[in-house]
Amino acid sequence: MVFLGLLCVLLSAVIVGLYIQTEGTRLRYNNLSEEKYQVQMQYNNLTEEKDQLQMQYNKLNEGKDQRSE
């Protein structure tokens, strides 16, 4: 009977440990998902800024080419 009680305690400890590990993993996943979203937004903003700068550069070069003709 003592063996069965110890087995129940051990099983309970394993279940609690797995629950804690699962919650920790879930928190890390949520944090990484948020970080991924923020990095994606920064990437999108930088890409948009790069495209605007490229258009400005192209317009400046067009004006430069027209003056030199």
N, C-alpha and C positions, 0 to 999 in steps of 0.2 A: 504494500500500500504506500509506503514511503517513496518507493521508486516511482510510482505513478504521480505522486505529488511533485517530485523533483522534475519529472518529465514535463508536467504542466507548466511549472515555473520556467523551465528552459525554453519551452515552446513560446510562452508569452514574451519572454525576453527577445527571442528571435523576431517575433511579429512586431514588437515595438521598435526594434532596431531597423527592420526593413521599412517600416513606416517613416521613421526619421530620415533614413537614407532617401526614400522616394520623395519626401517633401523637400529635402536639400537639392535633389536633382531637378525637381520642378521649379524651384526658385532660381537655380542657375540657368535653366532653359529660358525662363521668362526674362531674366536679366540679359542673356545673350540675344534673345529675340528683339528686345528694346534697343540694345546696342547695334544690332544689325540694321534695324530700321533707321536709327540716327545716322549711321555710316552711309546707308543708301541715300538718305536725304542730302547729306553733305556732298556725296558723289554727284547727285542730280544737279545740285546748285552749282558745283564747280564746272560741270559739263555745260550748263547753260551759260555761265560766265565766260568759259573758254570760247563757246560759239559766238557770243556777242563780241568778244575781243577779236576773234578771227574776222568777223564781218567788218569791224571798224578798221582793222589792218588792211583788208582787201579794198575798202573804200579809199583809204589813204593812198594805197598803191595805184589805184585807178586814176586818182587825181594827179599823182606824181607822173604817171605814164602819159597822161594827156598834156601836161605842161611841157614835157620833154619832146613832144612831137613837133 
